[in-house]
Amino acid sequence: MRAARFHGEGELIVEDIPRPEPGPGEVRIRVRYCGVCGTDVHIVGGEKGSAEVHPPVTLGHEFSGRVEALGPGVENFRLGDRVSVDPNRYCGKCYFCARGMKHLCRNMQ
């Protein structure tokens, strides 16, 4: 599959990479639409993003598409489902998560 990969300051290269297979509880999404986040622009320009980046890496976290493969144990999605992605992982246990304010999660990844 084709991906725009960050290799270092000012170096974004479109290249072929292996198509990942979804693991347990995961799905693979065929991206249909994507946006460019300001964080990605800063990273390519040599600035720090919101998390440490170790090139080469595929940037981008604002996208939507369709589920094209299901990993073992996936029950809440079907092939062809339209999805969008929240790139953050929330703990589900802290004060804020317990009160429906996961965007303020103290353990967000």
Biopython code that builds the backbone (N, CA, C, O; Angstrom):
import numpy as np
from Bio.PDB.StructureBuilder import StructureBuilder

atoms = [
    (1, "MET", "N", (0.847, -1.174, 0.000)),
    (1, "MET", "CA", (0.000, 0.000, 0.000)),
    (1, "MET", "C", (0.890, 1.233, 0.000)),
    (1, "MET", "O", (2.058, 1.163, 0.380)),
    (2, "ARG", "N", (0.340, 2.351, -0.422)),
    (2, "ARG", "CA", (1.091, 3.604, -0.496)),
    (2, "ARG", "C", (0.861, 4.397, 0.797)),
    (2, "ARG", "O", (-0.245, 4.427, 1.336)),
    (3, "ALA", "N", (1.927, 5.033, 1.276)),
    (3, "ALA", "CA", (1.829, 5.847, 2.476)),
    (3, "ALA", "C", (2.832, 6.994, 2.393)),
    (3, "ALA", "O", (3.938, 6.833, 1.877)),
    (4, "ALA", "N", (2.430, 8.147, 2.909)),
    (4, "ALA", "CA", (3.351, 9.280, 3.024)),
    (4, "ALA", "C", (4.086, 9.113, 4.339)),
    (4, "ALA", "O", (3.479, 9.191, 5.407)),
    (5, "ARG", "N", (5.389, 8.883, 4.271)),
    (5, "ARG", "CA", (6.190, 8.569, 5.459)),
    (5, "ARG", "C", (7.181, 9.693, 5.752)),
    (5, "ARG", "O", (7.856, 10.200, 4.857)),
    (6, "PHE", "N", (7.248, 10.065, 7.019)),
    (6, "PHE", "CA", (8.170, 11.082, 7.492)),
    (6, "PHE", "C", (9.509, 10.413, 7.795)),
    (6, "PHE", "O", (9.590, 9.481, 8.594)),
    (7, "HIS", "N", (10.568, 10.919, 7.129)),
    (7, "HIS", "CA", (11.904, 10.338, 7.303)),
    (7, "HIS", "C", (12.863, 11.274, 8.033)),
    (7, "HIS", "O", (13.969, 10.861, 8.382)),
    (8, "GLY", "N", (12.476, 12.494, 8.267)),
    (8, "GLY", "CA", (13.324, 13.471, 8.938)),
    (8, "GLY", "C", (12.877, 14.865, 8.545)),
    (8, "GLY", "O", (12.020, 15.023, 7.676)),
    (9, "GLU", "N", (13.441, 15.859, 9.168)),
    (9, "GLU", "CA", (13.019, 17.240, 8.937)),
    (9, "GLU", "C", (12.926, 17.568, 7.456)),
    (9, "GLU", "O", (13.908, 17.453, 6.723)),
    (10, "GLY", "N", (11.730, 17.980, 7.017)),
    (10, "GLY", "CA", (11.491, 18.366, 5.636)),
    (10, "GLY", "C", (11.453, 17.211, 4.651)),
    (10, "GLY", "O", (11.401, 17.436, 3.442)),
    (11, "GLU", "N", (11.477, 15.989, 5.140)),
    (11, "GLU", "CA", (11.553, 14.823, 4.251)),
    (11, "GLU", "C", (10.326, 13.931, 4.417)),
    (11, "GLU", "O", (10.286, 13.079, 5.305)),
    (12, "LEU", "N", (9.334, 14.129, 3.565)),
    (12, "LEU", "CA", (8.110, 13.333, 3.535)),
    (12, "LEU", "C", (8.093, 12.597, 2.203)),
    (12, "LEU", "O", (8.060, 13.230, 1.147)),
    (13, "ILE", "N", (8.116, 11.264, 2.238)),
    (13, "ILE", "CA", (8.258, 10.462, 1.021)),
    (13, "ILE", "C", (7.057, 9.532, 0.882)),
    (13, "ILE", "O", (6.707, 8.820, 1.823)),
    (14, "VAL", "N", (6.428, 9.538, -0.289)),
    (14, "VAL", "CA", (5.355, 8.583, -0.574)),
    (14, "VAL", "C", (6.017, 7.301, -1.054)),
    (14, "VAL", "O", (6.767, 7.299, -2.030)),
    (15, "GLU", "N", (5.723, 6.202, -0.347)),
    (15, "GLU", "CA", (6.386, 4.939, -0.660)),
    (15, "GLU", "C", (5.449, 3.763, -0.420)),
    (15, "GLU", "O", (4.400, 3.903, 0.209)),
    (16, "ASP", "N", (5.842, 2.613, -0.928)),
    (16, "ASP", "CA", (5.093, 1.385, -0.701)),
    (16, "ASP", "C", (5.523, 0.765, 0.621)),
    (16, "ASP", "O", (6.716, 0.638, 0.898)),
    (17, "ILE", "N", (4.541, 0.378, 1.439)),
    (17, "ILE", "CA", (4.821, -0.327, 2.689)),
    (17, "ILE", "C", (3.908, -1.551, 2.751)),
    (17, "ILE", "O", (2.884, -1.590, 2.068)),
    (18, "PRO", "N", (4.266, -2.551, 3.562)),
    (18, "PRO", "CA", (3.403, -3.735, 3.667)),
    (18, "PRO", "C", (2.032, -3.375, 4.232)),
    (18, "PRO", "O", (1.915, -2.530, 5.119)),
    (19, "ARG", "N", (1.007, -4.021, 3.711)),
    (19, "ARG", "CA", (-0.355, -3.822, 4.218)),
    (19, "ARG", "C", (-0.465, -4.566, 5.551)),
    (19, "ARG", "O", (-0.268, -5.781, 5.586)),
    (20, "PRO", "N", (-0.773, -3.871, 6.643)),
    (20, "PRO", "CA", (-0.834, -4.535, 7.951)),
    (20, "PRO", "C", (-2.042, -5.456, 8.073)),
    (20, "PRO", "O", (-3.105, -5.175, 7.519)),
    (21, "GLU", "N", (-1.873, -6.537, 8.788)),
    (21, "GLU", "CA", (-2.988, -7.431, 9.099)),
    (21, "GLU", "C", (-3.478, -7.076, 10.498)),
    (21, "GLU", "O", (-2.667, -6.910, 11.409)),
    (22, "PRO", "N", (-4.789, -6.958, 10.684)),
    (22, "PRO", "CA", (-5.301, -6.597, 12.010)),
    (22, "PRO", "C", (-5.087, -7.722, 13.016)),
    (22, "PRO", "O", (-5.285, -8.898, 12.711)),
    (23, "GLY", "N", (-4.679, -7.336, 14.219)),
    (23, "GLY", "CA", (-4.498, -8.287, 15.303)),
    (23, "GLY", "C", (-5.799, -8.484, 16.065)),
    (23, "GLY", "O", (-6.842, -7.983, 15.645)),
    (24, "PRO", "N", (-5.753, -9.198, 17.168)),
    (24, "PRO", "CA", (-6.963, -9.432, 17.969)),
    (24, "PRO", "C", (-7.612, -8.118, 18.403)),
    (24, "PRO", "O", (-6.949, -7.238, 18.952)),
    (25, "GLY", "N", (-8.908, -7.997, 18.152)),
    (25, "GLY", "CA", (-9.657, -6.809, 18.533)),
    (25, "GLY", "C", (-9.428, -5.605, 17.649)),
    (25, "GLY", "O", (-9.916, -4.521, 17.967)),
    (26, "GLU", "N", (-8.706, -5.752, 16.552)),
    (26, "GLU", "CA", (-8.401, -4.637, 15.658)),
    (26, "GLU", "C", (-9.115, -4.781, 14.321)),
    (26, "GLU", "O", (-9.533, -5.875, 13.942)),
    (27, "VAL", "N", (-9.249, -3.667, 13.615)),
    (27, "VAL", "CA", (-9.757, -3.672, 12.248)),
    (27, "VAL", "C", (-8.757, -2.944, 11.363)),
    (27, "VAL", "O", (-7.984, -2.114, 11.842)),
    (28, "ARG", "N", (-8.774, -3.254, 10.082)),
    (28, "ARG", "CA", (-7.988, -2.482, 9.115)),
    (28, "ARG", "C", (-8.974, -1.635, 8.333)),
    (28, "ARG", "O", (-10.021, -2.118, 7.902)),
    (29, "ILE", "N", (-8.631, -0.369, 8.155)),
    (29, "ILE", "CA", (-9.503, 0.592, 7.479)),
    (29, "ILE", "C", (-8.879, 1.011, 6.162)),
    (29, "ILE", "O", (-7.704, 1.374, 6.102)),
    (30, "ARG", "N", (-9.681, 0.957, 5.105)),
    (30, "ARG", "CA", (-9.252, 1.535, 3.827)),
    (30, "ARG", "C", (-9.613, 3.007, 3.885)),
    (30, "ARG", "O", (-10.790, 3.367, 3.901)),
    (31, "VAL", "N", (-8.600, 3.853, 3.915)),
    (31, "VAL", "CA", (-8.812, 5.292, 4.048)),
    (31, "VAL", "C", (-9.461, 5.822, 2.777)),
    (31, "VAL", "O", (-8.997, 5.560, 1.667)),
    (32, "ARG", "N", (-10.544, 6.573, 2.963)),
    (32, "ARG", "CA", (-11.233, 7.204, 1.837)),
    (32, "ARG", "C", (-10.986, 8.716, 1.827)),
    (32, "ARG", "O", (-10.851, 9.321, 0.764)),
    (33, "TYR", "N", (-10.930, 9.315, 3.008)),
    (33, "TYR", "CA", (-10.738, 10.758, 3.136)),
    (33, "TYR", "C", (-9.777, 11.027, 4.292)),
    (33, "TYR", "O", (-9.796, 10.331, 5.307)),
    (34, "CYS", "N", (-8.943, 12.041, 4.122)),
    (34, "CYS", "CA", (-8.021, 12.386, 5.207)),
    (34, "CYS", "C", (-7.779, 13.879, 5.215)),
    (34, "CYS", "O", (-7.997, 14.572, 4.221)),
    (35, "GLY", "N", (-7.326, 14.354, 6.350)),
    (35, "GLY", "CA", (-6.963, 15.749, 6.507)),
    (35, "GLY", "C", (-5.517, 15.828, 6.962)),
    (35, "GLY", "O", (-4.929, 14.830, 7.378)),
    (36, "VAL", "N", (-4.959, 17.005, 6.881)),
    (36, "VAL", "CA", (-3.605, 17.227, 7.365)),
    (36, "VAL", "C", (-3.720, 18.051, 8.642)),
    (36, "VAL", "O", (-4.252, 19.161, 8.633)),
    (37, "CYS", "N", (-3.222, 17.502, 9.720)),
    (37, "CYS", "CA", (-3.276, 18.169, 11.014)),
    (37, "CYS", "C", (-2.099, 19.139, 11.124)),
    (37, "CYS", "O", (-1.020, 18.882, 10.591)),
    (38, "GLY", "N", (-2.316, 20.241, 11.812)),
    (38, "GLY", "CA", (-1.242, 21.198, 12.039)),
    (38, "GLY", "C", (-0.056, 20.568, 12.747)),
    (38, "GLY", "O", (1.085, 20.968, 12.515)),
    (39, "THR", "N", (-0.308, 19.586, 13.610)),
    (39, "THR", "CA", (0.784, 18.890, 14.293)),
    (39, "THR", "C", (1.704, 18.212, 13.287)),
    (39, "THR", "O", (2.926, 18.271, 13.425)),
    (40, "ASP", "N", (1.125, 17.571, 12.278)),
    (40, "ASP", "CA", (1.943, 16.911, 11.253)),
    (40, "ASP", "C", (2.807, 17.921, 10.505)),
    (40, "ASP", "O", (3.967, 17.643, 10.199)),
    (41, "VAL", "N", (2.250, 19.083, 10.212)),
    (41, "VAL", "CA", (3.006, 20.130, 9.522)),
    (41, "VAL", "C", (4.202, 20.556, 10.374)),
    (41, "VAL", "O", (5.302, 20.745, 9.855)),
    (42, "HIS", "N", (3.986, 20.704, 11.672)),
    (42, "HIS", "CA", (5.079, 21.084, 12.570)),
    (42, "HIS", "C", (6.157, 20.000, 12.620)),
    (42, "HIS", "O", (7.349, 20.304, 12.601)),
    (43, "ILE", "N", (5.735, 18.737, 12.683)),
    (43, "ILE", "CA", (6.695, 17.628, 12.746)),
    (43, "ILE", "C", (7.561, 17.605, 11.492)),
    (43, "ILE", "O", (8.784, 17.497, 11.585)),
    (44, "VAL", "N", (6.935, 17.706, 10.320)),
    (44, "VAL", "CA", (7.698, 17.686, 9.066)),
    (44, "VAL", "C", (8.656, 18.867, 9.009)),
    (44, "VAL", "O", (9.738, 18.763, 8.432)),
    (45, "GLY", "N", (8.265, 19.986, 9.602)),
    (45, "GLY", "CA", (9.123, 21.165, 9.628)),
    (45, "GLY", "C", (10.235, 21.108, 10.666)),
    (45, "GLY", "O", (11.035, 22.037, 10.777)),
    (46, "GLY", "N", (10.287, 20.013, 11.428)),
    (46, "GLY", "CA", (11.366, 19.848, 12.386)),
    (46, "GLY", "C", (11.021, 20.192, 13.818)),
    (46, "GLY", "O", (11.881, 20.132, 14.697)),
    (47, "GLU", "N", (9.766, 20.555, 14.065)),
    (47, "GLU", "CA", (9.360, 20.877, 15.428)),
    (47, "GLU", "C", (8.819, 19.630, 16.129)),
    (47, "GLU", "O", (8.509, 18.629, 15.483)),
    (48, "LYS", "N", (8.711, 19.702, 17.438)),
    (48, "LYS", "CA", (8.164, 18.587, 18.210)),
    (48, "LYS", "C", (6.644, 18.581, 18.062)),
    (48, "LYS", "O", (6.001, 19.630, 18.084)),
    (49, "GLY", "N", (6.096, 17.409, 17.916)),
    (49, "GLY", "CA", (4.647, 17.268, 17.908)),
    (49, "GLY", "C", (4.146, 17.049, 19.324)),
    (49, "GLY", "O", (4.854, 17.354, 20.285)),
    (50, "SER", "N", (2.939, 16.527, 19.466)),
    (50, "SER", "CA", (2.391, 16.286, 20.796)),
    (50, "SER", "C", (2.956, 15.015, 21.419)),
    (50, "SER", "O", (2.771, 14.772, 22.611)),
    (51, "ALA", "N", (3.640, 14.208, 20.622)),
    (51, "ALA", "CA", (4.285, 12.987, 21.125)),
    (51, "ALA", "C", (5.615, 12.835, 20.389)),
    (51, "ALA", "O", (5.800, 13.389, 19.305)),
    (52, "GLU", "N", (6.522, 12.093, 20.974)),
    (52, "GLU", "CA", (7.822, 11.878, 20.352)),
    (52, "GLU", "C", (7.665, 11.061, 19.071)),
    (52, "GLU", "O", (6.918, 10.083, 19.045)),
    (53, "VAL", "N", (8.358, 11.454, 18.027)),
    (53, "VAL", "CA", (8.271, 10.792, 16.726)),
    (53, "VAL", "C", (9.624, 10.187, 16.388)),
    (53, "VAL", "O", (10.658, 10.845, 16.500)),
    (54, "HIS", "N", (9.604, 8.927, 15.973)),
    (54, "HIS", "CA", (10.833, 8.216, 15.614)),
    (54, "HIS", "C", (10.765, 7.807, 14.144)),
    (54, "HIS", "O", (10.159, 6.784, 13.823)),
    (55, "PRO", "N", (11.376, 8.587, 13.238)),
    (55, "PRO", "CA", (11.324, 8.276, 11.810)),
    (55, "PRO", "C", (11.989, 6.941, 11.487)),
    (55, "PRO", "O", (12.860, 6.506, 12.241)),
    (56, "PRO", "N", (11.617, 6.283, 10.411)),
    (56, "PRO", "CA", (10.492, 6.661, 9.544)),
    (56, "PRO", "C", (9.157, 6.289, 10.191)),
    (56, "PRO", "O", (9.042, 5.272, 10.874)),
    (57, "VAL", "N", (8.165, 7.129, 9.962)),
    (57, "VAL", "CA", (6.843, 6.904, 10.537)),
    (57, "VAL", "C", (5.788, 7.465, 9.591)),
    (57, "VAL", "O", (6.009, 8.476, 8.925)),
    (58, "THR", "N", (4.645, 6.798, 9.542)),
    (58, "THR", "CA", (3.502, 7.292, 8.780)),
    (58, "THR", "C", (2.746, 8.260, 9.674)),
    (58, "THR", "O", (2.200, 7.862, 10.703)),
    (59, "LEU", "N", (2.712, 9.515, 9.289)),
    (59, "LEU", "CA", (1.968, 10.512, 10.044)),
    (59, "LEU", "C", (0.503, 10.463, 9.624)),
    (59, "LEU", "O", (0.137, 9.753, 8.688)),
    (60, "GLY", "N", (-0.311, 11.210, 10.316)),
    (60, "GLY", "CA", (-1.719, 11.331, 9.941)),
    (60, "GLY", "C", (-2.617, 10.603, 10.912)),
    (60, "GLY", "O", (-2.412, 9.426, 11.204)),
    (61, "HIS", "N", (-3.604, 11.302, 11.405)),
    (61, "HIS", "CA", (-4.532, 10.694, 12.351)),
    (61, "HIS", "C", (-5.943, 11.254, 12.182)),
    (61, "HIS", "O", (-6.821, 10.979, 12.999)),
    (62, "GLU", "N", (-6.160, 12.028, 11.141)),
    (62, "GLU", "CA", (-7.487, 12.581, 10.877)),
    (62, "GLU", "C", (-7.991, 11.985, 9.575)),
    (62, "GLU", "O", (-7.705, 12.489, 8.489)),
    (63, "PHE", "N", (-8.750, 10.896, 9.704)),
    (63, "PHE", "CA", (-9.192, 10.204, 8.494)),
    (63, "PHE", "C", (-10.482, 9.429, 8.737)),
    (63, "PHE", "O", (-10.901, 9.203, 9.872)),
    (64, "SER", "N", (-11.084, 9.039, 7.641)),
    (64, "SER", "CA", (-12.263, 8.173, 7.683)),
    (64, "SER", "C", (-12.162, 7.205, 6.512)),
    (64, "SER", "O", (-11.387, 7.406, 5.577)),
    (65, "GLY", "N", (-12.954, 6.165, 6.589)),
    (65, "GLY", "CA", (-12.919, 5.165, 5.526)),
    (65, "GLY", "C", (-13.889, 4.043, 5.798)),
    (65, "GLY", "O", (-14.901, 4.224, 6.475)),
    (66, "ARG", "N", (-13.566, 2.871, 5.256)),
    (66, "ARG", "CA", (-14.413, 1.689, 5.419)),
    (66, "ARG", "C", (-13.586, 0.534, 5.980)),
    (66, "ARG", "O", (-12.414, 0.367, 5.647)),
    (67, "VAL", "N", (-14.223, -0.249, 6.835)),
    (67, "VAL", "CA", (-13.561, -1.426, 7.395)),
    (67, "VAL", "C", (-13.347, -2.434, 6.273)),
    (67, "VAL", "O", (-14.296, -2.829, 5.596)),
    (68, "GLU", "N", (-12.091, -2.851, 6.076)),
    (68, "GLU", "CA", (-11.804, -3.808, 5.005)),
    (68, "GLU", "C", (-11.265, -5.141, 5.522)),
    (68, "GLU", "O", (-11.147, -6.087, 4.744)),
    (69, "ALA", "N", (-10.936, -5.244, 6.804)),
    (69, "ALA", "CA", (-10.490, -6.517, 7.363)),
    (69, "ALA", "C", (-10.747, -6.501, 8.865)),
    (69, "ALA", "O", (-10.623, -5.468, 9.523)),
    (70, "LEU", "N", (-11.107, -7.662, 9.389)),
    (70, "LEU", "CA", (-11.400, -7.813, 10.812)),
    (70, "LEU", "C", (-10.391, -8.742, 11.450)),
    (70, "LEU", "O", (-10.079, -9.798, 10.900)),
    (71, "GLY", "N", (-9.874, -8.354, 12.615)),
    (71, "GLY", "CA", (-9.002, -9.228, 13.378)),
    (71, "GLY", "C", (-9.837, -10.185, 14.219)),
    (71, "GLY", "O", (-11.051, -10.018, 14.342)),
    (72, "PRO", "N", (-9.182, -11.186, 14.795)),
    (72, "PRO", "CA", (-9.898, -12.144, 15.647)),
    (72, "PRO", "C", (-10.608, -11.450, 16.809)),
    (72, "PRO", "O", (-10.048, -10.554, 17.442)),
    (73, "GLY", "N", (-11.832, -11.867, 17.080)),
    (73, "GLY", "CA", (-12.577, -11.357, 18.223)),
    (73, "GLY", "C", (-13.338, -10.071, 17.988)),
    (73, "GLY", "O", (-13.997, -9.583, 18.905)),
    (74, "VAL", "N", (-13.274, -9.504, 16.798)),
    (74, "VAL", "CA", (-14.007, -8.262, 16.524)),
    (74, "VAL", "C", (-15.473, -8.612, 16.292)),
    (74, "VAL", "O", (-15.803, -9.409, 15.414)),
    (75, "GLU", "N", (-16.343, -8.005, 17.090)),
    (75, "GLU", "CA", (-17.773, -8.295, 16.987)),
    (75, "GLU", "C", (-18.628, -7.071, 16.701)),
    (75, "GLU", "O", (-19.776, -7.210, 16.279)),
    (76, "ASN", "N", (-18.092, -5.871, 16.921)),
    (76, "ASN", "CA", (-18.898, -4.654, 16.791)),
    (76, "ASN", "C", (-18.777, -3.976, 15.441)),
    (76, "ASN", "O", (-19.369, -2.918, 15.227)),
    (77, "PHE", "N", (-18.022, -4.564, 14.525)),
    (77, "PHE", "CA", (-17.863, -4.000, 13.186)),
    (77, "PHE", "C", (-18.083, -5.083, 12.157)),
    (77, "PHE", "O", (-17.894, -6.270, 12.421)),
    (78, "ARG", "N", (-18.494, -4.643, 10.958)),
    (78, "ARG", "CA", (-18.644, -5.549, 9.821)),
    (78, "ARG", "C", (-17.834, -5.003, 8.654)),
    (78, "ARG", "O", (-17.564, -3.804, 8.584)),
    (79, "LEU", "N", (-17.454, -5.872, 7.755)),
    (79, "LEU", "CA", (-16.751, -5.428, 6.553)),
    (79, "LEU", "C", (-17.618, -4.403, 5.834)),
    (79, "LEU", "O", (-18.824, -4.598, 5.682)),
    (80, "GLY", "N", (-17.007, -3.323, 5.397)),
    (80, "GLY", "CA", (-17.724, -2.276, 4.677)),
    (80, "GLY", "C", (-18.290, -1.178, 5.553)),
    (80, "GLY", "O", (-18.748, -0.159, 5.035)),
    (81, "ASP", "N", (-18.273, -1.355, 6.878)),
    (81, "ASP", "CA", (-18.772, -0.288, 7.759)),
    (81, "ASP", "C", (-17.995, 1.001, 7.514)),
    (81, "ASP", "O", (-16.776, 0.978, 7.347)),
    (82, "ARG", "N", (-18.711, 2.128, 7.495)),
    (82, "ARG", "CA", (-18.070, 3.431, 7.400)),
    (82, "ARG", "C", (-17.643, 3.855, 8.801)),
    (82, "ARG", "O", (-18.426, 3.779, 9.747)),
    (83, "VAL", "N", (-16.392, 4.304, 8.924)),
    (83, "VAL", "CA", (-15.855, 4.673, 10.232)),
    (83, "VAL", "C", (-15.015, 5.938, 10.145)),
    (83, "VAL", "O", (-14.471, 6.274, 9.093)),
    (84, "SER", "N", (-14.922, 6.626, 11.267)),
    (84, "SER", "CA", (-13.934, 7.687, 11.434)),
    (84, "SER", "C", (-13.158, 7.322, 12.689)),
    (84, "SER", "O", (-13.601, 6.491, 13.482)),
    (85, "VAL", "N", (-12.014, 7.934, 12.864)),
    (85, "VAL", "CA", (-11.099, 7.488, 13.904)),
    (85, "VAL", "C", (-10.828, 8.592, 14.914)),
    (85, "VAL", "O", (-10.572, 9.741, 14.552)),
    (86, "ASP", "N", (-10.889, 8.220, 16.188)),
    (86, "ASP", "CA", (-10.380, 9.076, 17.255)),
    (86, "ASP", "C", (-8.998, 8.525, 17.567)),
    (86, "ASP", "O", (-8.889, 7.395, 18.044)),
    (87, "PRO", "N", (-7.937, 9.288, 17.314)),
    (87, "PRO", "CA", (-6.586, 8.735, 17.440)),
    (87, "PRO", "C", (-6.100, 8.578, 18.873)),
    (87, "PRO", "O", (-4.993, 8.087, 19.097)),
    (88, "ASN", "N", (-6.901, 8.983, 19.839)),
    (88, "ASN", "CA", (-6.478, 8.924, 21.236)),
    (88, "ASN", "C", (-6.987, 7.658, 21.917)),
    (88, "ASN", "O", (-8.039, 7.123, 21.567)),
    (89, "ARG", "N", (-6.220, 7.200, 22.890)),
    (89, "ARG", "CA", (-6.655, 6.072, 23.720)),
    (89, "ARG", "C", (-6.867, 6.607, 25.127)),
    (89, "ARG", "O", (-5.978, 7.227, 25.711)),
    (90, "TYR", "N", (-8.048, 6.359, 25.659)),
    (90, "TYR", "CA", (-8.429, 6.854, 26.971)),
    (90, "TYR", "C", (-8.406, 5.711, 27.979)),
    (90, "TYR", "O", (-8.663, 4.561, 27.622)),
    (91, "CYS", "N", (-8.099, 6.026, 29.241)),
    (91, "CYS", "CA", (-7.988, 4.964, 30.248)),
    (91, "CYS", "C", (-9.341, 4.406, 30.655)),
    (91, "CYS", "O", (-9.443, 3.229, 31.001)),
    (92, "GLY", "N", (-10.394, 5.240, 30.619)),
    (92, "GLY", "CA", (-11.726, 4.772, 31.004)),
    (92, "GLY", "C", (-11.930, 4.663, 32.506)),
    (92, "GLY", "O", (-13.002, 4.256, 32.954)),
    (93, "LYS", "N", (-10.921, 5.019, 33.290)),
    (93, "LYS", "CA", (-10.992, 4.813, 34.746)),
    (93, "LYS", "C", (-10.776, 6.074, 35.577)),
    (93, "LYS", "O", (-11.204, 6.129, 36.730)),
    (94, "CYS", "N", (-10.128, 7.077, 35.020)),
    (94, "CYS", "CA", (-9.813, 8.269, 35.810)),
    (94, "CYS", "C", (-11.095, 9.062, 36.105)),
    (94, "CYS", "O", (-12.173, 8.734, 35.609)),
    (95, "TYR", "N", (-10.952, 10.097, 36.913)),
    (95, "TYR", "CA", (-12.065, 10.956, 37.309)),
    (95, "TYR", "C", (-12.843, 11.452, 36.094)),
    (95, "TYR", "O", (-14.073, 11.394, 36.071)),
    (96, "PHE", "N", (-12.118, 11.941, 35.082)),
    (96, "PHE", "CA", (-12.779, 12.537, 33.921)),
    (96, "PHE", "C", (-13.450, 11.491, 33.047)),
    (96, "PHE", "O", (-14.578, 11.700, 32.600)),
    (97, "CYS", "N", (-12.788, 10.380, 32.794)),
    (97, "CYS", "CA", (-13.404, 9.313, 31.992)),
    (97, "CYS", "C", (-14.679, 8.803, 32.653)),
    (97, "CYS", "O", (-15.682, 8.559, 31.981)),
    (98, "ALA", "N", (-14.634, 8.645, 33.965)),
    (98, "ALA", "CA", (-15.795, 8.130, 34.707)),
    (98, "ALA", "C", (-16.981, 9.083, 34.646)),
    (98, "ALA", "O", (-18.111, 8.678, 34.917)),
    (99, "ARG", "N", (-16.740, 10.343, 34.296)),
    (99, "ARG", "CA", (-17.806, 11.337, 34.233)),
    (99, "ARG", "C", (-18.138, 11.778, 32.810)),
    (99, "ARG", "O", (-18.780, 12.808, 32.600)),
    (100, "GLY", "N", (-17.689, 10.978, 31.831)),
    (100, "GLY", "CA", (-18.029, 11.273, 30.444)),
    (100, "GLY", "C", (-17.229, 12.397, 29.818)),
    (100, "GLY", "O", (-17.636, 12.945, 28.794)),
    (101, "MET", "N", (-16.096, 12.752, 30.414)),
    (101, "MET", "CA", (-15.262, 13.839, 29.888)),
    (101, "MET", "C", (-13.913, 13.280, 29.461)),
    (101, "MET", "O", (-12.862, 13.764, 29.883)),
    (102, "LYS", "N", (-13.958, 12.247, 28.612)),
    (102, "LYS", "CA", (-12.722, 11.543, 28.255)),
    (102, "LYS", "C", (-11.693, 12.447, 27.574)),
    (102, "LYS", "O", (-10.499, 12.146, 27.606)),
    (103, "HIS", "N", (-12.128, 13.541, 26.963)),
    (103, "HIS", "CA", (-11.175, 14.453, 26.311)),
    (103, "HIS", "C", (-10.226, 15.097, 27.334)),
    (103, "HIS", "O", (-9.225, 15.701, 26.950)),
    (104, "LEU", "N", (-10.534, 14.971, 28.624)),
    (104, "LEU", "CA", (-9.674, 15.491, 29.680)),
    (104, "LEU", "C", (-8.945, 14.367, 30.423)),
    (104, "LEU", "O", (-8.357, 14.603, 31.479)),
    (105, "CYS", "N", (-8.980, 13.163, 29.883)),
    (105, "CYS", "CA", (-8.363, 11.987, 30.507)),
    (105, "CYS", "C", (-6.935, 12.283, 30.970)),
    (105, "CYS", "O", (-6.137, 12.852, 30.224)),
    (106, "ARG", "N", (-6.631, 11.900, 32.178)),
    (106, "ARG", "CA", (-5.289, 12.135, 32.730)),
    (106, "ARG", "C", (-4.272, 11.120, 32.241)),
    (106, "ARG", "O", (-3.070, 11.304, 32.428)),
    (107, "ASN", "N", (-4.746, 10.046, 31.614)),
    (107, "ASN", "CA", (-3.855, 8.972, 31.155)),
    (107, "ASN", "C", (-3.951, 8.749, 29.648)),
    (107, "ASN", "O", (-3.660, 7.659, 29.154)),
    (108, "MET", "N", (-4.362, 9.792, 28.919)),
    (108, "MET", "CA", (-4.550, 9.673, 27.481)),
    (108, "MET", "C", (-3.245, 9.334, 26.773)),
    (108, "MET", "O", (-2.176, 9.826, 27.131)),
    (109, "GLN", "N", (-3.359, 8.485, 25.765)),
    (109, "GLN", "CA", (-2.209, 8.131, 24.943)),
    (109, "GLN", "C", (-2.545, 8.427, 23.495)),
    (109, "GLN", "O", (-1.717, 8.206, 22.611)),
]
sb = StructureBuilder()
sb.init_structure("model")
sb.init_model(0)
sb.init_chain("A")
sb.init_seg("    ")
for serial, (resi, resn, name, xyz) in enumerate(atoms, 1):
    if name == "N":
        sb.init_residue(resn, " ", resi, " ")
    sb.init_atom(name, np.array(xyz, "f"), 0.0, 1.0, " ", f" {name:<3s}", serial, name[0])
structure = sb.get_structure()
